[in-house]
Amino acid sequence: MEHIYQYTWIIPFIPLPVPLLIGIGLLLFPTATKNLRRIWAFSSISLLSIVMIFSMKLSIQQINGNSIYQYVWSWTINNDFSLEFGYLIDPLTSIMSMLITTVAILVLIYSDNYMSHDQGYLRFFAYMSFFNTSMLGLVTSSNLIQIYIFWELVGMCSYLLIGFWFTRPIAANACQKAFVTNRVGDFGLLLGILGIYWITGSFEFRDLFEIFNNLITNNEINYLFCILCAFLLFVGAVAKSAQFPLHVWLPDAMEGPTPISALIHAATMVAAGIFLVARLLPLFIVIPYIMSGISFIGIITVLLGATLALAQKDIKRSLAYSTMSQLGYMMLALGMGSYRAALFHLITHAYSKALLFLGSGSVIHSMEAIVGYSPDKSQNMVLMGGLTKHVPITKIAFLIGTLSLCGIPPLACFWSKDEILNDSWLYSPVFAIIAYFTAGLTAFYMFRIYLLTFEGHLNVYFKNYNGKRSSSFYSISIWGKEGLKTTNQNFGLLTLLTMNNKEKTSCLSFSKNPYQIDGNLKKIIRSFITITDFDNKNIFSYPHESDNTMLFPLIVLILFTSLIGFIAIPFNGEGITLDILTQWLTPSINLLHSNSNNSVDWYEFVINATFSVSIAYLGIFISFLLYKPIYSSLKNLELINFFNKTGTKRIFWDKILNIIYNWSYNRGYIDAFYETSLIRSIRGLAELIYFFDRRIIDGIPNGFGVTSFFVGEGIKYVGGGRISSYLFWYLFYVSIFLLIYYFVF
């Protein structure tokens, strides 16, 4: 055991050779490096597999009951200041290491095919490998300074990967937005670290926990200052885990490639904020105000993320807001002191959301075979529908991930989310009501995504035989006429299909009918299935299932999503009621002085589970009512006919639906508020300062210079070279000054 722990320091550095060698190769031997690019992908996956095996052994040691292991060495010593580097192995570290490596390996395998036609293939794998190094260094850090270093490296990798396609202005703006927003949190984190060091005199976790707790208990430190320092530490977690109000960067981060969204912005980097709060929970737990603040921010984020996901059209942005909401659940659990529930949901959500993001990537990959590379079209759920027959494996994977996130047993997220919901009743009934309501919203918007993407038939306007416009798409059903107007705009790229056999035009629709594409579009399509119409000499393309290298990670994640929740099911053996997760977390739980009872009341569990699952099914049922595929014209839809009746009901429902739609589609107006109150005001202040600097600060010396120039120019014409004239003017000015002095003074 000691032998394994002694070499744990090498874990973060195992993936590091790949980005270093890729960078050196591109500088010295660019052609050879690019020709051997698959070798670099294989090397990256192989090295990360070694880390995974190492992490598995450490996890087994932790489950078997070994104590926490820490090793540090001095980096610099100066008088009373000592800075040490090292590594800390405890249950939290082993959980995060396992999570990072397993998800990262699957994402890299997936990326090999997904990014195969991208010119930045090598750059992508270099960034991803360096991110994995930084993330592993973060979770194994033994002190705050070391965490901050890797914290910034992780943020840098996120910046590079969000802006991976930096030639697109929207991607460049997204990475800048993520960078600036996270710098706010990072600055707060840095101030908090310095404040905690000023209080405790140490950066090491164990030392500062003990010293800080003693100072608080003995009332030997200013309590308000302690609250301020702890809050600043929490600000760093708020930004990194996209909690309100610093959540605005996460939806825009979806401009990066989909594998990045699956790994960084769903499973690992956004979980770094949760990891930081969990690591520092022994410090936070002695300050009730901070714990209340953590739970309050968590519950706001839970509800806000769910409401903002209701009307999004971009499939990845919808999943991003879902991620934000689920991270809020974890933060809520930590604020309530439910350490075990928070980490459990961190595990289950990571695998479920990675499955959903990779499934969405498979859908986008299929859509690009039809519309070409265009995120506005290939990621728009309004343009999807009827994909079930064309991408059956992706559909099954996405459905399982959706059911898991909805909290349907026996899938992974059911066990963890149900535990958080039960703990919320004990903490605050108000928080519990919001949490349960949001669970219903989660089921609603997740099945909205699923139904819009995979169910239905034609998602395209066409003219029928009688010349009247009809529609068989269903994405407008909840929003009525306003949704119809909005959808019309989104279908601007589609050509109306006339049925009079006099003309044929291009049509994009997901049915059994083929899809005609022109020659220019074929040049940018990655891969597609072609069918030749020899009579009309046309080439058609169908949506198609992804390759095996993209489907394999989906299948593995299906297994994780289906089975990982069972690690928290208590097992009975001669009166013992423990689960693997509790055994795994025992040292950390003891460190937090938790008095949790491991015994299980199965009757109470079934009652609570029935209530939460019923709410989830209610959300699914409403989603089916509003987004069930429509096979006839809109006038046959009874729900819309009900809303369109004249009278008070129509006006009331129109207002309610419009308010909900506008709130969700416009991101809760939070981005607009930041644009008005921060960006424009800062720009106005900058312009004012620029004017003051140019006209006042620079204007004064420049004015003296210009004045001196003109005075000199004027005086040079006065001089005539006669001494008598000089004496006259000299005596004249002296006389004037003497007269002024005499009469004034």
BELPEQUI-V182806 format. One line per field, one symbol per residue. ss: DSSP state (A for helix, B for strand, O for the rest). phi: phi as a letter, one per 20 degrees, with the letter a starting at -180 (. if undefined). A space follows every 50 residues. Layout:
ss: ???
phi: ???
This chain:
ss: OAAAAAOAAAAAAOOAAAAAAAAAAAAAOAAAAAAOAAAAAAAAAAAAAA AAAAAAAAAAAAAOOOOOBBBBBBBBBBOOBBBBBBBBBOAAAAAAAAAA AAAAAAAAAAAAAAOOOOOOAAAAAAAAAAAAAAAAAAAOBOBAAAAAAA AAAAAAAAAAAAOOOOOOAAAAAAAAAAAAAAAAAAAAAAAAAAAAAAAA OOOBAAAAAAAAAAAAAOOOOOAAAAAAAAAAAAAAAAAAOOOOOOOAAA AAAAAOOAAAAAAOOOOOAAAAAAAAAAAOAAAAOOOAAAAAAAAAAAAA AAAAAAAAOOOOOBAAAAAAAAAAAAAAAAAAAAAOOOAAAAAAAAAAAA AAAAAAAAAAAAAAAAAAAAAOOOAAAAOBAAAOOOOOOOOAAAAAAAAA AAAAAAOOOOOAAAAAAAAAAAAAAAAOAAAAAAAAAAAAAAAAAAAAAA AAAAOOOOOOOBBOOOOOBBOOOOOOOOOAAAAAAAAAAAAAAOOOBOOO OOOOOOOOOOOOOOOBOOAAAAAAOOOOBBBBBOOOOBBBBBOOOOOAAA AAAAAAAAAAAAAAAAAAOOBBBOOBBBOAAAAAAAAAAAAOOOOOOOOO OAAAAAAAAAAAAAAAAAAAAAAAAAAOOOOOOAAAOAAAAAAOOOOAAA AAAAAAAAAAAAAAAOAAAAAAAAAAAAAAAAAAAAAAAAAAAAAAAAAA AAAAAAAAAAAAAAAOOOOOOOAAAAAAAAAAAAAAAAAAAAAAO
phi: .fffffdfgfgfefffgffffffffffecffffffdffffffffffffff fffgffffffffffnfffcccccfdbcbleecdcdrbcdbgfffffffff fffffffffffgefdfeefegffffffffffffffffffefdbfffffff gfffffffgfefegeffegffffffffffffffffffffffffffffffd mbdfgffffffffffffeldbfffffffffffffggffffelegddefff ffffffgggfffeedbdcfffffffffffeffeffedgffffffffffff fgffffffefcfefffffffffggffffgffffffenegffffffgfffg ffffffffffffffgffffddmfbgfdfdeffeeomegfecfffffffff ffffffnefdfgfgffffffffffffebgfffffffffffffffffffff ffedencfdbfbdefenefcbcecfeffdmfffffffgffefeeefeede mebccfbdbecfffdecefffffdefbbedcdeffelddccdfcfffffe fggffffffffedffffdefddblneccdfffffegfffffelfdfeefc effffffffffffffffffffffffecfgddcfffeeffffffeffofff fffgfffffffffffemmmfffffffedffffffffffffffffedffff ffffffffffffffffeffdndfffffffffffffffffffffed
